[in-house]
Amino acid sequence: MTIRTGRDAVAAAAGYLRWLGFRDVVQPEERPASGVDLRAPGLVAQVDPSTRPAGLRAVECLWLNGLSASATSVFFSLAGYTPEARTRAAEIGLPLFVLDLTGTPQPVNHAADDLAAGGA
């Protein structure tokens, strides 16, 4: 799926999460204030379609949303991540993926490698 809009990025991430084995992945009609774009039983995911790398605050907010929902948190970004965000994600075990413009997710850290290898 070619990514042209933010909605395309969210749809590509949702398809990938379904492929990994997460069931009932849904996208809210409107993006909630929490920034969580996708939900499924045991899953919260955020997709950042901006042209700036995702920062520390975004990673930590997603992680906290996952903790409060007792769910796995997964982050997708088109522009990558700041060094601080990558370091924090490694500390907390939050999977980070980069979406290329063809919609193909690439693991960025060890937690993402593990998720891609093992699935849901």
C-alpha positions, -999 to 999 in steps of 0.1 A, spaced: 0 0 0 16 33 -11 15 59 16 1 92 5 -17 104 36 -17 98 73 -47 76 69 -27 54 45 0 51 71 -25 40 98 -41 15 73 -6 0 65 2 -3 102 -32 -19 109 -26 -44 81 8 -53 94 -5 -58 129 -32 -81 116 -5 -100 97 14 -104 130 -17 -121 145 -35 -93 164 -72 -97 159 -99 -71 157 -75 -42 150 -97 -11 148 -90 25 140 -112 51 159 -132 74 136 -113 104 151 -78 104 166 -82 105 203 -62 129 225 -41 100 237 -25 97 202 -34 60 200 -44 53 164 -51 16 166 -65 -7 192 -71 -44 195 -75 -68 224 -41 -66 241 -28 -39 218 -24 -1 215 -5 14 186 4 48 174 12 59 139 32 92 134 29 102 97 47 135 102 80 145 86 97 149 119 111 121 140 89 109 168 102 122 202 106 109 237 73 123 249 53 104 222 71 71 231 65 75 268 28 85 264 22 54 242 39 32 267 18 46 295 -14 40 275 -3 4 270 4 0 307 -30 14 317 -47 -9 292 -26 -39 301 -17 -41 264 13 -43 241 23 -9 228 37 -6 193 49 26 175 51 33 138 67 64 123 74 76 88 103 98 98 120 77 124 127 86 160 149 110 180 179 94 197 162 100 231 130 82 219 150 52 207 170 50 239 138 52 261 120 26 239 150 2 243 148 7 281 111 -1 283 109 -27 255 86 -7 233 87 -19 196 95 8 171 89 5 134 96 28 105 71 27 76 86 34 42 65 50 15 55 17 1 39 9 35 64 -17 45 73 -16 82 110 -20 92 119 -29 128 140 -2 144 149 -19 177 153 -52 194 117 -52 207 104 -47 172 126 -75 158 112 -98 185 76 -88 177 82 -93 139 98 -127 145 73 -140 170 40 -122 162 12 -115 186 
